[in-house]
Amino acid sequence: MYVVGLTGGIASGKTTVADLIASEGINLVDADIVARQVVAIGSQGLAQISAHFGEHILLDDGSLNRGLLREKIFSDNANKQWLNDLLHPLIRTELLAQLAASDSPYTLLVVPLLVENKLTTLCNHVLVVDVDEQLQIQRTMARDNVSEQQVKAILESQASRQQRLAAADSVVVNNDRQQLVKDTAVLHQKFLELAATAMAD
Ligand code: ATP
């Protein structure tokens, strides 16, 4: 299996790029979806969270009360660490299982926090979506209806543009949609070739 990791900051255009690549018949594995699957009703992850925090961490329908969990870890580093120690291996294992099950010429692994969570180790190639910071701020404000200050706080909490670019094997710039569509098509061809070469080795 050949894995292309796709990452980028908030509202950089990951979903836009992922949709373009998926439309070429490439399978996606999405870390945000997997992060929800490992704490879904009936999962081992949810059972452990409920045993640790108590059953009041569950909503009436048995699903995780995410708001309450966020509160519990917000001001408590020990709880935060405990949760990370539980979830990170579960997420990694599930990501690997979904990647192994993929049958397209390569698989796109979409992970917003690829660099922060050191998931680059799962990838053969890392594609970073880069965007001018001012545009990124404007797009986030328009999409999420948040203030410039709130966007800047989110940017501060994520890897810096430089840190992300340092982890990149390829970069696609999303300052302009038409250019992005063209550049993504070229990159898709490149990934097909890289995957074919890697498989032949
Ligand atoms: P997040 O991880 O924050 O959910 P993302 O990286 O997946 O975001 P997208 O959802 O693809 O980013 O794009 C973020 C927002 O910016 C969306 O509202 C999208 O419509 C808009 N957008 C993306 N690319 C462009 C572009 N080239 N020009 C204008 N708007 C764009």
Boltz pocket constraint, residues with backbone or C-beta under 6 A from the ligand:
constraints:
  - pocket:
      binder: B
      contacts: [[A, 8], [A, 9], [A, 10], [A, 11], [A, 12], [A, 13], [A, 14], [A, 15], [A, 16], [A, 17], [A, 112], [A, 139], [A, 140], [A, 143], [A, 174], [A, 175], [A, 176], [A, 177], [A, 178], [A, 180]]
      max_distance: 6.0
